[in-house]
Amino acid sequence: MKKIEAVIKPFKLDEVREGLSEVGVTGLTVTEVKGFGRQKGHTELYRGAEYVVDFLPKIKIEVIVADETVEQAVEAIIKAARTGKIGDGKIFVMPVEQVIRIRTGEAGEAAI
C-alpha cells in the first residue's frame, strides 16, 4: 500500500476528486494548507501600504491506495491538477505499513 499526498491549487479540487473517483479511489482526506515553492508569494496593497503575502493557499489531498493502483491515481491527479503554470503543486508517494479500520478492525487492503 502507498500513501499519495498531493498539494494542488484550490480551484482544482473538484476535478482531482472526480479523476480519482474514476480510477477507483473511494476515500480521501482534504486539508486547507498554505505554503510556497518556486511560485514564491506576491505583493498586495492594503490601506495604501504594500505588503508581501509569503504563503499561498493550497489544498492537500491524502489517499491510501493498493500498490497496483498508484500509477493510475498519480496520473489522474496530474491530469486534473495541471494548468501548465507555476504553482500547480507536487505529489508525494510514500509506503504505508498498515491500515486498520477502527469500526470493524479490518486490516490491510481490506481497510482501505
Backbone hydrogen bonds, N-H to C=O, Kabsch-Sander energy under -0.5 kcal/mol:
donor,donor_aa,acceptor,acceptor_aa,energy
2,K,65,V,-2.7
3,K,94,M,-3.3
4,I,2,K,-0.5
4,I,63,V,-3.2
5,E,3,K,-0.6
5,E,92,F,-2.8
6,A,61,I,-2.5
7,V,90,K,-2.7
8,I,6,A,-0.6
8,I,59,I,-2.8
9,K,88,D,-0.5
12,K,9,K,-1.9
13,L,10,P,-1.6
16,V,12,K,-2.3
17,R,13,L,-2.8
18,E,14,D,-2.4
19,G,15,E,-2.3
20,L,16,V,-2.6
21,S,17,R,-2.2
22,E,18,E,-2.0
23,V,19,G,-0.9
23,V,20,L,-0.5
24,G,21,S,-1.5
25,V,20,L,-2.5
26,T,24,G,-0.6
29,T,62,E,-2.4
31,T,60,K,-2.4
33,V,31,T,-0.6
33,V,58,K,-2.4
35,G,56,L,-1.9
40,K,37,G,-1.2
42,H,53,V,-1.5
44,E,51,Y,-2.8
46,Y,49,A,-3.0
49,A,46,Y,-2.0
51,Y,44,E,-2.7
53,V,42,H,-3.5
54,D,52,V,-0.9
56,L,35,G,-2.7
56,L,54,D,-0.5
58,K,33,V,-3.2
59,I,8,I,-2.4
60,K,31,T,-3.1
61,I,6,A,-3.0
61,I,59,I,-0.5
62,E,29,T,-2.6
63,V,4,I,-2.2
65,V,2,K,-2.6
69,T,66,A,-2.1
70,V,66,A,-0.7
70,V,67,D,-0.9
73,A,69,T,-2.4
74,V,70,V,-2.8
75,E,71,E,-2.5
76,A,72,Q,-2.2
77,I,73,A,-2.1
78,I,74,V,-2.6
79,K,75,E,-2.7
80,A,76,A,-2.1
81,A,77,I,-2.8
82,R,78,I,-1.8
88,D,85,K,-0.9
90,K,7,V,-1.3
92,F,5,E,-3.4
94,M,3,K,-2.7
96,V,1,M,-2.1
101,R,106,E,-2.7
102,I,100,I,-0.6
105,G,101,R,-2.6
108,G,99,V,-1.9
110,A,107,A,-0.8
111,A,108,G,-1.8
112,I,109,E,-1.1
